[in-house]
Amino acid sequence: MLSAITKIRHSLSNKSPSLPIKKQIIFLNRLCKLLTKGYPLLKALRMTSWDHNFKKITEDIIDELNVGNPLDEAFKKANFSKQVSSFLYFARIHKDLPSMFRQCAEILQLHHDSKKKLQEAMRYPIILLIFLTIAFTVIKQTILPSFSTLFANSTIQPWSLIILKITDLAISSMGLIVLFVIGLCLGFYLTNHKLTASHRLLMYEKTPLLRSYKMFTLSFLFSTHLSSLLKAGLPLKEALKVISHQTKYLELAAYGKRIENLLQDGQTLAASVHSCTLFRPELTSIFHHTNDLETLESELQMLSELLIDQLKEKMLKIVQYIQPVFFIGVACIVVLIYASIMLPLYQWMDQI
């Protein structure tokens, strides 16, 4: 455990702190507006630097571009998030910078809003959970032993005391489950980068929650980047080759390589895409009924926008259900604890 914590600290210490998400969103939106109005990239960056909050950022990006580094590496050196640098990698091919900056800003905004709403929704439940844990620990250390002593000579234990013990066992089990999940997530974080892309895909397919999450992300990334490459005029095989040779999304590259190999073996495009089990059905159905590249590009772009909208709706529903479900659970535990404390007292008083 100590070695795991040391590894995390070491990785965090070697990693430059990312810019605040809100600052990244504002910067990307301003660049998108300037580029949409026809300004070249360097001039748009210099105009953005008129705001002193972004002066250092733009200077770093311009310096990297002047020495010949690509745009995604320049943004990475300026401490933008991994999502931004990974998206901008594909801008090397299709050069549609306004679209890339807009998509990056939308993804970061979605991440920022979801994180903020989740923190607000979990604030009071976590406070209640802390107080409930402290209260039950006191009850477990004081009241439960007293009740056990009180009814030690009784031939039959009161059912309310049994409820208290069951509640104790349930809360202790929940604590162990939480610790187990934390340890599992920690182990996954430390070992995930050591697995090959094919092994990771196999693990995602067999893990229900990860499967659902990866189906969304891989389908979104594939539809977004393939549509942008087709829009740039690349043939389908060249676009697939770009996806399979990039190193920003290794699982996506593995799927791109699988589709390429199946096409070389004589499989149809629809069957090749269908073999990628972590692609959503909406994505595979597009390739079943669409053969024209122009129509394919527009439908893939539409699908990526629909996926973003679906994610927003799902995140909103999850946040809306967190507090009511948690409060109901806490209320049930409180009622059980109260009943299991008071009912033995009433029973003991009746025996006097």
N, C-alpha and C positions, 0 to 999 in steps of 0.2 A: 504493500500500500504506500509505504514511504517512497519507494522508487518511482511509483506511478505519479505521485504528487511532484516529485523532483523533475520528472520528465515534462510535466505540464508547465511548471514554473520556467524551465529552461526554454521550452518552445515559445512561451509568452514573452520572455525577456528578449529573445532574438527577433521578435516580430515588432515592426514599427506600428505605433498606434494609428488606427484608421481615422480619417476625418469624421466628424459628427455627421450622422445620416442626413439631418436637416440641411446642413451646409452643402453636402454633396447634391441634394435634390435641387436646391436653389441654383447652384453653379451649373448643373446640367440643363435645367430649364432655360436659363439665360443664354447658354451657348446654343441650344436648340432654336430659340427665337431669332438670334442673330444670324445663324446659318440659314434658317428658312427665309430670311429677308435678303439673302444673296451675298452676305459678307464671306470672304474667305476665312479659313480656320484660324490662321495666325492673327488676322485683324480682329476676328471675333474674340480671341483669347485676350488680346491687348485691351479691347474695349471692356471686357469683363474685369480686367485688373484695375479699372478705374475705381471699383469698389475696393477699399483698402483691406476688407476681410478676405478678398480673394487674390490679392497682389502676389503673395508668396506662392500660392498654388499655381497661378498662371506662369510665373517666372520659372518654376520647376518644370512645368510641362513644356514650355517653349525651349528651355535649355536642352531637354531630352530630345525634342524634335530636331533641334539644330544640329545635334551630333549624329543624327541619322537613325535614332531609335523609333520603332513604330508607335502608333498612337496608344495602343493598349499597354505597352511597356511604360510609356510616359505617364499615363494615368496611374499605373501601379506604383511607380516611383514617387508620385505625388500623394501616396497613401489613400487612394480611393479603394473602395471595397472590391472584393474578388469578383462579385457579380458584374461590376462595371468593366473591369479589365477583361473579363472573359467574354462579355458581349462585344466589346470593341475589337476583339481579335478578328471577328468576322468582318469588321469594317475594312480590313486590309483588302478584302476581295471586292465587295460590292460598293464601297465608298459612299453609302447612304448615311452620312453622319447625322443629319437631323433626326432621321427615324431611329437610329441607334441611341442617341442621347435621350430622345423622348421615351423609348422603351426602358432604358436604364432608370430614368427618373420615376416612371410609373412603378417599376418593381421595387425600388427603394422606398417610394411613398407607401406602397402596400405593406412592405415590411415594417416601416416606421409606425403606421397606423395600427397594424395588427398587434405589434409589440406594446404600444401604448394602451390600447384597449384591454389587452390581456393583463397588463400590470394593474390597471384600474379595477378590473373584475376580480383579480386574485388578492387585492390588498386586504380587504376586510375578512375574506375567508381564511387567509393565512394568520391574521391577528387572532381570529376566533380559535383557530386550530392550536396556536401557541398557548392561549389561556386554557383551552380545554385539556391540553396535554398536561399542563402544570396542575390544574385542578384534579385531574384523574390520578396523577402521580401521588398527590397528597392523600387522596381517598384510598389509594392502593396501599400506601405505607401506614395509614392510621386507622381508618374505619374498617377496612376489610379484615385485618387481623383481629380487631376487637369483636366483630361479628362472628368470626370463626371461633374465638374463645367463648363467646356468649352461648353459642349453640353447639359447643363441643360435646356436651353430655346428652344432647337431644338425639333420639333414635332416627328422626327424619329431618334433614335440613330443609329450611323453608325455600320454596321455589324462587322467592325474590333474591335470596342469597346466591342461588345457583345462577340467576340472571346476571348478578353483579360479577360473578366469576367468569361467565361466558363473555360479558362485555369486556372484562379485563383481557381475556384471551384474544378477543377479536381486535381490540386496539393494539395489543402487543404484536399480533400477526400482521396487522396493517403496517406497523412501524418496520417490521422485518422485511415486508414486501417492498416498502419504499426504499429501504437501504439496499435491497437486492437489485432493484431497478436502477438506482443510482450507480451501484457498482457495475452493472451490466452496461450502462451508457458510458461509464468511464473506460471500461475495457474496450468497448466498440470504438471510442474516440482514439484510444492509444494504438489499436491494432488495425483500424480500417485502412490506413494508408499503406500498410504492408501487403494487403490482399490485392490480387490481380483484378482487373475490371470484370472478367468472366466470373470469378468467385464472388465478387460483390453483387453482381446481377443475380446470381443463384441464391445468395443470402436474402436479397430484397424480395425475390419471388416467393420465398418460404416464410417470410415474416409479415403478418397481416398489416400492421400499421405502416411499416416501412414500404410495403408493396403499394398501398394506396397513395402514399406521398410520392414515391418514385414514379408511379404511373402518371401522375400529374406533371411533375417536373420534367421528365424525359419527353413526354408528349409535347409539352409547351416548348421546350428547347428545340426539339426536332422540327416542329412545324414553323417556329419563328425563324430559325436560321436557314432552313431549306427554302422557305418562301423568299427570304431576302436574297439568297444566292441565285435563285431562279429569276427574281426580279432584276438582278444585275446582268442577266443575259447568259449565265453559265448553262451548259447542257446538264441534264439530270445526272449523268455519270460523273461529270466533273464536280458538280455540287456535292454528290455523295462522297467523292474522294476527298474534298476539303473537310467534310465533317469527320470522316474516318481517320484523317491524318492530324487533326488538331489535338492538342494535349490539355486543353482547358477543362473539358468534360470527358473523362476517360470512359465512363459507361456509355455515353452517347457515341464516342468514337468506336467502341466495340460493336454497338448496334449498326453503325454505318458500315463497318467492315463486314459484318454478317450479311447485310443486304447486298453489298458489292459481290461477295463470294457466291451468294445464291443466284444473283443475276448472271454471273459468269457460268454457273452450272446449268443455265437454261430456265430457271424459275421465272415466273412473271413478277412484275413489280409488286402487285397486290399480295401475292403469296409470300414474297420476301419480307415485306413490311409486317405481314400477319405473323410471321415466325418470331418477331420481337414481342414477347409476351407482356412486357411492361409498357407497351404502347396502348393508349386507351382505344376502345372500340370506335370512337368518332374519328380518330386519326386513320385507322386501318380502312374504315369504310370509304374515306375519301379516295384512296388509291384503287378501291374496287370499282368505282363508277366514273372515275376521271382519268382520261388519257391525254388530254390536251395540256401542255405545260403552262400556258397562260391561265387556264381555268384552275389548274392545280395550284399555281402560285397564289391566286386570289383566295381560294378556299382554305389553303393552309394559313394564310394571314388572318382570315376571318376566324378560323379555329383558335389561333393563339389569343385573339382578343376575347373570344368566348370563354376560354379557359381562365383568363385573368378575372373576368366577371364572375365565373363560378367560384373561384377561390375567395373573392371578396365576400360573396354570399355565405359560403361555408364558414369562413372565419367569423363573420358577424353572428351566425347561428350558434357557433361554439361558445363565443363570448357571452351571448345572451343566456345560454343554458348553464354556464359554470356556477354563477352565484346561487340561483334557485336550487339546483341539485345539491350543491355543497351545504347550503343552509338547511335543507330538509334532512340531510344526513346528520348534521350537527344537532339539529333539534331532536331527532330520534335517539341519538346517543345520550343527550342531556335528560330526556324523559326516562330512558332506561336506568340511568344512574340515579336519578331522583327517586324513582319508584323502588329500585332495589335497596336504597338506603332507608326510606321511610316505612316500607311494608314490613321489614323485619322488626323495626321498632314497635309498630302497632301489634305485631304478633307476640312480641316479648311482653308488652304491656298487658295483653289479654291473659297471659299465663300467670301474672302476678296475683 
